[in-house]
Amino acid sequence: MISYQGTINGVSNFNAERAATKLHRAMRGIGSDERVIIEVLTNHSNYQRQEVKQQYKSMYKRSLAKELKEELGGLFEDTCLALLKSHAEHRIDCLYNAVKDTGVDEKCIVETLCLQTGTDLKELHMLFKTKYNKDLDDYLFSKVNEGIRPLIKALLIYGREPNTDPDLELAENDAQDLAKTEPSTWVAQNSIFLKLLTSRNPIQQQLAFQAYKRNTNSSVADTINSKFSGPTKEVYVTVAKLVEDPSQHFAKELRGCLQGTTTNDDKVINILVSRSEVDLQDIKEQYREKYQRHLVDDIAADTSGDYKKIILRIIEPSA
């Protein structure tokens, strides 16, 4: 089992009132003090930022998010608002925005749903209904490719066991069951593959995929790559890679965002904010090892202004 490390850990001497006061002073008068805003938002953990939001509302009778929206603009504003959202709200917004008139970002959907615990998924369903007045399952099923609906259904089920101590014997049994089945059947509803995603917590999934590779000399992702075809292939490979090593997957995604003539800033913000307390330190290392480049240098070359400053602080909070 791989251990992961984020870049934002929060402040040890946390004081919500002091942080709220700093933000309020930074937005008083003409203009705003972006340096202070960046410092407060990137120094505090997501949990601490939620406390600061509540404290700000209590002290000034105003929404901190609305205040920032009035003061800021562009990608800097987008990043600040993303940092202010709770983990769950950030995820449901990603799911909602993944479905557009121009098409559906199926990779974004599986990236958001994969590796969530049953408790996480239950919260996502409730919050999505509250914020958007829509049923999450119906919203996604009506738009995604028919071939991946069984996968999306499996990822949305919140009956997964909670994270517990790793069970190596169980992982070995799951890997053997998976190896006995024909890969072409993995896409079918109630398949061994989908049951593994539905019933096991993320730790057990990863252990089972590691055991599968030891037993078959092929990773689950490589098996899917060689046996699958059509529009379902990329989505299933994404799921497999996320289970096997999420930091490696997101390092590759960031590289894709930064290549070409334009930067996919929305995805850069999404990945950096969502992984900042999970495995962003590992993503940086994977990026350096795979591409012989530093993520912070590539981001710096493709961004500018206050947006650049806040993004770099998420990657290197002590810089």
C-alpha positions, -999 to +999 in steps of 0.1 A: +000+000+000+013+034-010+013+063+015+006+098+001+014+133+012-002+166+004+014+201+003-011+220+025-013+208+061-029+238+079-015+260+106-008+247+141-018+278+160-051+282+141-073+311+150-104+315+128-112+350+141-077+363+133-078+348+098-112+363+091-100+397+103-070+395+080-093+388+050-117+415+059-089+441+062-074+429+029-107+438+011-114+471+028-112+504+008-102+507-029-088+475-043-076+445-022-044+431-007-040+400-028-008+390-009-028+386+023-056+367+006-032+343-009-014+338+024-045+330+044-061+307+018-030+286+011-017+284+047-049+270+061-063+235+055-097+230+040-113+223+074-097+255+087-110+275+057-145+263+064-142+276+100-129+309+087-159+312+064-183+307+092-164+331+115-164+357+087-201+354+083-206+357+120-184+387+124-193+407+093-227+394+083-214+389+048-205+358+028-167+356+024-172+339-011-194+368-022-169+394-009-140+377-028-161+375-059-168+413-058-132+421-052-113+397-075-116+385-110-104+359-136-085+328-128-073+342-095-109+345-084-117+310-096-088+296-076-097+315-044-134+303-046-123+267-053-101+268-021-131+282-001-154+253-010-156+222+012-142+190-003-177+177-009-190+210-025-159+211-048-167+175-059-204+181-066-196+212-086-171+192-107-198+166-114-223+192-123-200+211-146-188+178-162-221+176-180-224+203-207-245+209-238-213+204-259-206+170-243-198+151-211-164+150-195-166+113-185-130+112-173-138+141-149-168+121-135-148+090-128-119+110-114-143+127-090-162+095-079-133+070-078-116+063-045-145+079-024-156+061+007-193+051+012-197+080+037-182+104+011-206+092-016-236+095+007-227+131+014-222+139-023-257+126-031-273+147-004-254+179-011-260+176-049-297+173-043-297+203-019-276+226-041-289+216-076-323+201-068-314+171-089-308+135-083-271+128-089-276+093-103-303+105-128-283+136-137-252+116-147-270+085-162-290+106-186-258+120-202-230+095-201-222+069-228-244+039-224-213+016-223-200+031-191-233+034-172-227+002-152-193+016-141-209+050-131-236+031-112-210+011-094-190+042-085-221+059-072-231+032-048-224+042-013-224+008+004-186+005+003-170-007+035-152+020+056-114+023+055-101-003+079-068-020+085-055-036+052-065-072+047-039-088+025-056-122+023-088-105+012-069-086-015-053-118-027-086-135-030-101-106-049-072-105-073-075-142-080-112-139-086-105-110-110-078-130-128-102-159-134-127-138-153-125-128-189-116-090-190-143-084-216-169-092-189-156-065-166-179-039-182-210-059-174-233-049-146-226-070-114-192-082-128-164-091-105-145-060-115-175-036-107-183-055-075-147-048-063-152-011-070-186-012-053-179-032-021-143-026-012-128+006+002-101+024-017-073+008+003-085-027-004-090-019-041-054-008-044-041-039-026-062-061-049-049-044-080-013-048-068-019-085-061-034-089-096-002-075-111+020-098-091-001-128-101-006-120-138+025-099-147+001-073-161-015-044-143-053-040-145-048-009-166-026-028-191-051-056-193-079-032-201-057-014-227-050-047-245-085-062-242-109-032-245-118-010-274-141+018-282-153+047-260-153+027-228-116+019-230-102+053-219-127+056-190-119+021-176-082+027-180-086+059-160-104+041-132-077+014-131-048+039-130-066+059-103-068+028-081-033+017-089-015+050-082-036+082-082-005+105-079+010+090-111-024+095-129-027+131-119+009+139-128+001+127-163-031+148-164-012+179-154+014+174-180-014+172-206-029+204-193+003+223-197+012+210-232+001+226-264-007+263-272-032+269-244-033+257-208-063+239-195-065+262-164-099+248-152-084+213-149-051+226-134-071+244-107-093+214-101-064+190-097-042+212-075-070+222-052-085+188-048-052+170-043-035+197-022-042+178+011-041+143-004-011+136-026+002+168-043+037+163-029+037+128-045+023+142-078+052+167-079+077+138-075+060+116-101+060+146-125+097+151-120+106+114-124+084+108-154+091+140-174+125+152-160+109+185-153+097+204-122+059+209-120+064+243-103+086+255-132+061+244-159+032+260-141+052+292-136+059+294-173+022+290-183+006+314-157+009+350-147-002+376-122-020+368-089-033+336-104+003+324-108+012+334-073-017+315-057-012+284-078+025+283-070+017+287-033-006+256-034+023+236-050+050+251-027+032+267+004+066+275+020+079+293-010 
